[in-house]
Amino acid sequence: MTKLSVNINKIATLRNSRGGNHPGVLKAALDAERFGADGVTVHPRPDERHIRYSDVREIRPLITTEFNIEGNCREQKFIDLVLETRPHQVTLVPDGDGQLTSDHGWDTKKHKHYLFEMIELFKGAGIRTSIFVDPDPEMVEAAMATGTDRVELYTEGYAKNFTEDPAAAIAPYISAAKRANELGIGINAGHDLDLKNLKYFAENIPGLLEVSIGHALITDALYLGFENTIQLYKRQLQHSLA
């Protein structure tokens, strides 16, 4: 079954809006695990507008499932944090300064040599690597040349078009996933996946290993409760393809 990693950035956003430590980010991470999540994802940004670097240091020793740190490896501060804390997985995302949210994948052809150096650095520290990419078989092929363990398919396009035409929305993701499978690259996915579109995605993407979900899951938790919401998302993944 595809694993569910819960992104807790929005918990940190809520905490930061009032100062103090309520809701507690560490508690949220540990509760996500306790409620059935297969892992926890954080995405620290240079301005620390949600997850702080200190949060990462506090969470890492206590995580017992999988800890995934996303971020921009052009930031030396981010590189240092990952090498210091050694998460189970690092996901490289090409965010720009002040970017509201991730909105595109790496051009793995253009940045192949740079990404190779970053992947080599992190894998040398024993960290599994993943590169955030658009659903393009050519980007997947170029990602292979970097030595990455996995790619994370950027799913905003799928989510945006799902209601109108699910088959058309998922078609490029199937093509990208098939190419990844042919090349032996693991497949993750994330961005705007939710309770309406997740099941169809998981059932149709061959070899989907992990999804990382934050905004939609935390939003649903406001109405449904955190534990119940995690279980509802897990159920959407029960029939995903091997």
C-alpha positions in Angstrom: 0.0 0.0 0.0 1.1 3.5 -0.8 2.5 5.3 2.3 1.0 8.5 3.7 3.4 11.2 4.9 1.6 14.0 6.7 3.0 17.5 6.1 2.7 19.5 9.3 3.6 22.9 7.9 0.1 24.3 8.4 0.2 23.4 12.1 3.4 25.6 12.3 1.7 28.4 10.4 -1.2 28.4 12.9 1.3 28.4 15.8 3.3 31.2 14.4 0.3 33.4 13.9 0.0 33.9 17.6 3.5 33.2 18.9 4.1 30.8 21.7 3.9 27.1 21.1 0.2 26.4 20.6 -0.6 24.2 18.7 2.6 22.3 19.4 4.4 21.2 16.2 6.3 18.4 17.9 3.1 17.1 19.4 1.4 17.2 16.0 4.3 15.2 14.5 4.1 12.6 17.2 0.3 12.5 17.1 0.4 12.0 13.3 2.5 8.9 13.8 0.3 7.7 16.7 -2.9 8.2 14.5 -1.5 6.0 11.7 0.6 8.2 9.4 3.5 6.3 7.8 5.7 9.4 8.1 6.0 13.1 8.7 7.0 15.8 6.2 8.3 19.3 6.9 9.3 22.0 4.5 11.4 24.7 6.2 11.8 27.9 4.2 14.5 30.6 4.7 12.0 33.0 6.3 10.7 30.2 8.7 7.2 31.4 8.1 5.9 28.0 9.2 8.3 25.2 10.1 11.4 26.6 11.9 14.8 25.0 11.7 14.6 24.5 15.4 11.4 22.4 14.9 13.3 20.1 12.6 16.0 19.6 15.2 13.4 18.9 17.9 11.3 16.5 15.9 14.0 14.4 14.3 15.2 12.4 17.3 11.7 11.4 18.3 10.3 10.3 14.9 9.9 6.5 14.8 8.4 6.1 11.3 9.8 8.2 8.4 11.0 11.8 8.5 11.0 13.6 5.2 12.5 17.1 4.8 11.6 19.1 1.7 13.3 22.2 0.6 15.5 24.3 -1.7 19.0 22.8 -1.8 20.3 26.1 -3.2 20.1 27.4 0.4 23.3 26.5 2.3 21.3 26.7 5.5 19.0 24.0 4.2 21.9 21.8 3.2 23.5 22.1 6.6 20.2 21.3 8.3 19.7 18.1 6.3 23.2 16.9 6.9 23.0 17.7 10.6 19.7 16.0 11.2 19.9 13.2 8.6 16.3 12.5 7.9 15.2 9.3 6.3 14.5 11.2 3.0 15.3 14.6 1.6 13.1 15.9 -1.2 14.7 18.6 -3.4 12.2 21.3 -4.4 13.1 24.3 -6.7 11.4 27.0 -4.6 12.3 30.6 -5.2 12.8 33.3 -2.5 9.4 34.3 -1.0 7.5 31.7 -3.0 4.0 31.1 -1.4 4.1 27.4 -2.2 5.8 25.0 -4.5 4.5 25.5 -8.0 6.8 23.6 -10.4 9.3 20.8 -10.6 13.0 20.8 -11.4 14.2 21.1 -15.0 16.3 18.0 -14.5 17.9 18.3 -17.9 19.1 21.9 -17.4 20.2 21.3 -13.8 21.4 17.7 -14.1 25.0 18.4 -13.1 24.0 20.5 -10.1 21.4 18.0 -8.9 24.0 15.2 -9.3 26.3 17.0 -6.9 23.5 17.5 -4.4 22.2 13.9 -4.7 25.8 12.6 -4.2 26.2 14.7 -1.1 23.0 13.6 0.6 23.3 9.9 -0.4 26.8 10.0 0.9 25.3 10.9 4.3 23.0 7.9 4.1 19.9 9.9 3.2 17.4 8.7 0.6 16.8 11.3 -2.1 13.8 12.5 -4.1 13.5 15.2 -6.7 10.3 17.2 -7.2 9.4 17.0 -10.9 6.6 17.8 -13.3 4.8 14.7 -14.9 7.1 14.6 -17.9 8.9 11.4 -18.9 11.9 13.4 -20.2 12.2 15.0 -16.7 12.1 11.6 -15.2 14.7 10.3 -17.6 17.1 13.2 -16.8 16.4 12.6 -13.1 17.9 9.2 -13.4 21.2 10.7 -14.5 21.4 12.5 -11.2 21.4 9.3 -9.2 18.3 10.1 -7.3 16.5 7.3 -5.5 13.0 8.7 -6.2 11.1 11.4 -8.0 8.1 13.2 -6.5 5.5 14.0 -9.1 4.0 17.5 -8.7 0.3 16.9 -8.7 -1.3 20.3 -8.8 -2.2 19.9 -12.5 -3.9 16.6 -11.8 -5.9 18.1 -8.9 -6.9 21.2 -10.8 -8.3 19.1 -13.7 -9.6 16.1 -11.9 -13.2 17.1 -11.5 -13.6 18.0 -15.2 -11.9 14.9 -16.7 -10.1 12.5 -14.4 -8.7 10.3 -17.2 -7.2 13.2 -19.0 -5.9 14.8 -15.8 -4.0 11.6 -14.8 -2.7 10.6 -18.2 0.6 12.5 -18.1 1.2 11.1 -14.6 0.7 7.6 -15.8 3.2 8.2 -18.6 5.8 9.6 -16.2 5.2 6.8 -13.7 5.6 4.1 -16.3 8.9 5.7 -17.4 10.1 5.8 -13.8 9.2 2.2 -13.3 11.2 1.2 -16.5 14.2 3.1 -15.1 13.9 1.7 -11.6 13.2 5.1 -10.0 10.9 5.1 -7.0 7.7 7.3 -7.2 6.4 9.7 -4.7 3.7 12.3 -5.3 2.3 15.4 -3.7 0.5 18.8 -3.9 -3.2 19.4 -3.7 -4.1 15.7 -3.3 -7.2 15.4 -1.1 -10.1 13.0 -0.2 -11.8 13.6 -3.5 -9.0 12.9 -5.9 -6.5 10.7 -3.9 -8.1 7.3 -4.4 -8.3 7.6 -8.2 -4.7 8.8 -8.4 -3.3 6.0 -6.2 -5.3 3.3 -8.1 -3.9 4.4 -11.4 -0.3 5.2 -10.8 1.8 2.1 -11.0 4.4 1.7 -8.3 3.3 4.7 -6.2 5.4 4.5 -3.0 4.4 7.5 -1.0 2.2 10.6 -1.0 2.9 13.7 1.0 -0.2 15.7 2.0 -0.5 18.7 4.2 -2.8 21.6 3.4 -5.9 19.5 2.4 -5.4 17.1 5.3 -5.0 19.8 7.9 -8.0 21.6 6.5 -10.1 18.5 6.7 -8.9 17.9 10.3 -10.5 21.2 11.4 -13.9 19.6 10.7 -13.3 15.9 11.0 -10.6 15.7 13.7 -6.9 14.9 13.2 -7.0 11.2 14.0 -10.1 10.5 11.9 -8.8 12.5 8.9 -5.5 10.6 8.8 -7.4 7.3 8.8 -9.7 8.6 6.0 -6.7 9.4 3.9 -5.1 6.1 4.6 -8.3 4.3 3.4 -8.0 6.1 0.0 -4.6 4.4 -0.4 -5.7 0.8 0.4 -6.3 -0.3 -3.1 -3.3 1.4 -4.8 -1.4 -0.5 -7.4 1.8 -2.3 -6.6 
